[in-house]
Amino acid sequence: LDFGAYYKGYVSDMTRTVSVGEPDAELKKIYDIVLEAQLRGVNGIKAGITGKEADALTRDYITEKGYGEYYGHSTGHGIG
């Protein structure tokens, strides 16, 4: 699910992953890889790094785990 709100000039965006039924082992593995990549991105981001460097914080881990070819978009996006 991907949704957000506009309120008094503020903009939000939120994405959540849900499963209808029990996900199989492969889907759980992929979810865990994406979660770890997100945590690496959140923990590694800092003032002064480029967008390319921020993207690499997540992309490199996903690629290392064998799923890089399926990661066809950039990490994050601007809002507003």
N, C-alpha and C positions, 0 to 999 in steps of 0.2 A: 504494500500500500504506500502511496506517495501523496502527501497532502500538505496543505499549509493554510495560512490565514493572513489577511491584511487588516491592520487595526491602527488607526491614527498615525499613518505614515510608517509603521513598522511592518516588516514582512517576515514570515517564518516558513520553514520547510521541514517536513519530517517524513522519514521513510521507515517502514516497519516490514519485517518479513514474517509471514504467517504460513502455517501448513494446515491444509484440510486433510485430516487423517494423519497417521504416523509417517513421518518421512523415513525413507530407507537409509541405510548406512552411508551410501555415497553422498546423498544430499546433506546429511549431518556433517560429514567430513568437509564438504564445500562450505557449509555455513560456518564451521569453526575456522576455516582458512580465512574467509572474508572477515570474520570478527577479529581475528588476530591481526590481519592487515589494517583494519580500522584502528585498533588500539595502537599499533605502531605509528600510524599517521598522526593520531591525536597526541601521543606522547612525544613525537619527534618534531612537530611543527613549532616554529619559533619565529620571532620577528627577524626580518631580513632575508629569509630564504626565498628562492624563486618558486614560481608555480611548478616548474619542472622538477625541482628538488622535492617539493611537497608531494607531487605525484609519485616520485620514485620511492618514497617511504612506504607506500602501499603496493605499488605495482611490482617492485622487485621481489617482495615476499610472495605475492600471488604467482609470479613467474617461476620463482624457486620451487614452489609446490606443484608446478606442472599445469597451471591453468591460465598462464599469461595470454595464450591465443584467444581466450574467451573474454578477456578484459578489454573490450573495444572502445572504451570511453575514458575520459579523464577522471581523476580523483577530485570529487567535490565540484562546486560551481558557485558562481556569485548569485546573490539574491537581491531583490530590490528593484 
